[in-house]
């Protein structure tokens, strides 16, 4: 009986997971076909945003500078907005991202306007959003499960993880997972941790290998997309209020807390609440053949 009971429990657990995935796909289809507005959360986020990523024949040099021809020809996303949606104040500083792709990599570039470049964390897989950071979320098959997250701060410190499902559904973050072959770079246009001057911002570049997007559960690596494929993707920027120190540096004006959000959360496709782990609210990225679609 014990074995039979475990078998039933596994069956119903798998059935519940499949039903959740089906519900997400239905919601995503409604957003995609109707452009309808998503209501009922803390904010009014509207329909998920969309972007057409151009295929490139010339892989960009990963140095944090988005000045190469491939990037100049790639469209930028809309400016980031408050994570909760249109009912909340516009971000203080502008953030935009760009995407390119080829047979081997997904390329992400971003420019973050920033008058106060600040960072403290230097260990890989530290909790990077405790600094100012830039974050990438990737759900290749768009089912809201088995997705990837990459974060980076102005010091170039990386944090990558895999989630089997959102935290709200009992998901577990696998921080030990590493995206093999990931290449990143940051360009700081200003002086980091120096409050005596005004900085201009920082650029981020990432080369994310398709072959490195391998779930830790032994599933196959993510296949390169074909023309017309659609992924669910989002970008986030975390920004902390800072104190200026007599020594000429900075420190956070408030410590991180799960109960109270002292930080600003600015994103590409708004979530409706302060929670990046609502994959059905992430943007749609369409993989186009080349140039500006």
Secondary structure, DSSP 8 states (H G I E B T S, - for coil): -HHHHHHHHHHHHHHHHHHHHHHHHHHHHHHHHH-----SSSS---S--EEEEEE-SS----SS---SHHHHTS------EETT-TTS---SS-EEEEEEE-SSEEEEEEEEE-SS------STTS-GGGSSEEEEEEETT-SSEEEEEEEE-TT--EEEEEEEE-GGGT--EETT---TT-EEEEEEES-TT-TTS---EEEEEEEEEGGG---TTS--------TT-EEEEEEEEEE--EEE-TTS-EEESS---SSS--SEEEESS--SSS-S--GGGSEEEEEESSS--
